[in-house]
Amino acid sequence: MIDNMRKHLQFLLAACLLASGAYSVHAQNRADRQNLENEDSFSMIILGDPQGYTKYDINQPIFELCTAWIADNVEHLNIKAVLCTGDMVEQNENITMNRKMLNQTSREMWESASRSMARLDGKVPYIISGGNHDYGYQKSENGRTKLPEYFPFERNSCWRDCLVADFPNRNGDISMENAAFEFHDKNWGDILVITTEFAPRPDVLDWARDLAGSEKFRGHKVIAMTHSYLKQRSAEYTKNTNYKITPQTSGKDFWDKFVSVSPNVVLVVCGHTGKPGDFEDAVAYRVDKNTAGKNVHQMMFNVQISGGGWEGNGGDGWLRILEFMPDGKTVKVKTYSPLFGISPSTKHLAHRTGACDQFDMLIDF
């Protein structure tokens, strides 16, 4: 009896080890597995405007696939933060559906955005720049927004260790719309990410500038985030003149009144613009000197039209992977889609390698 039990246990143990070994081999050959170029690097992920995913129920699983992939790679890619360029929804507060452009109510879109981002809660900080479609009724007719309702500070425990400053939103409420997050790395030192509301009020730009220049943070490398800043392809500054929300500032104001006069701002990340065409109509990049004579890298990434235009699949799952190399000055930019990468039959489509998709940024600090 005992011998039979021993043999049975030995068989189960062997089966478990075999299964474990099989899984290990399978995990190493996963079609979607991406690797850092240097094991001492860390990364940040840029998640472009998700509105194209959330406005159609059939597209929503693609958004959740993106965040599930990020969550699955937090440790493997040493992801410190996810930077979302905003426009979580197509319309902030509307129940009358224009079926030529969406099939979800605003609440259904917000619930989709919340459900997808929940994949990241408790695993990695994510930082959202409120977009024009996140305010008003359809597109920033006023400063009302459901961002604080769906993304309160308490929902993601990872924020507790990195949120270091905030500024009231357009309704006078403290929220995550105007906020700053602090990160540390042995090779890069201290990093501060500052995000702002759509077309930030002049007071918000003053707050961001004063925060970056304060005694506490002037030695930090600052990444500035805002929704509308650069136009697609040409990388001209946006004007934001088609919106009723007031007061408001433009992309040029963001540069003149905050970025250019803050010597420690090294990178600006935005979304918002784009048009149907090739991939270069979904991105933009420029480098300018600030008042201290240092280079500032500025990047727009908004892929919502890259999966079939305005009424397509929402962006083909494209993400930006920023790898911060251990030299403390080089950031490698890669463009990757877990939607294509998830299958061996489409993984050859999962990387964009054009000049606008894959490049290095040398941080001047």
Secondary structure, 3 states (H helix, E strand, C coil): CHHHHHHHHHHHHHHHHHHHHHHHHHHHCCCCCCCCCCCCCEEEEEECCCHHHHCCCCCHHHHHHHHHHHHHCCCCCCEEEEEECCCCCCCCCCCCCCCCCCCCCHHHHHHHHHHHHCCCCCCCCEEECCCHHHECCCCCCCCCECHHHHCCHHHCHHHHHCEEEECCCCCCCCCCCCEEEEEEECCCEEEEEEECCCCCCHHHHHHHHHHHCCCCCCCCEEEEECCCCECCCCCCECCCCCCCCCCCCCHHHHHHHHHCCCCCEEEEEECCCCCCCCHHHHEEEEEEECCCCCEEEEEEECCCCCCCCCCCCCCCCCEEEEEECCCCCEEEEEEECHHHHCCCCCHHHCEECCCCCCEEEECCC
